[in-house]
Amino acid sequence: MNTPHAKILTAIVSTTAMTGVALSLTGCAFIDKMVTTSADTWAVTYELSVDNVDGATVSNVAYRDTPDRATGQSVVKANQVDVSADGWKFDTLGVVGKDLSISAIPPEGVRATCKIMLDKTEVLATATSDAPGQPVRCEAVAPEFAK
């Protein structure tokens, strides 16, 4: 039937179906956000240090950042980071079960070391460049809390 009433009924049914799909997708995103905001999280510190007493500028730095419970994890990339003689540190959150990582490339003649710390006390991962000027990468999964 191609009557005006049939066209209106078809339009209402189509609109209702599309609204239902949109609401269900929004609901899934809302549920995922609720899971993230209520998940157990660690205080995570990423650290970079170099074997040069004067410090050095490392390049291609990338690390996973979760700035707060309401924000999802993203990969932050920096072309250059100045690592002083005392090292470089970045604090973020680590959601239990999610990947944590940091990587960098030191300049020629310099080795770099990375660390991933939990609650500023426990070393979760550490690595040192295989050779001067070679990349360094630390990665781990945020562990479950002790029960």
Salt bridges, closest charged atoms under 4 A:
ASP91 OD2 - LYS120 NZ 3.08
GLU139 OE1 - ARG137 NH2 3.29
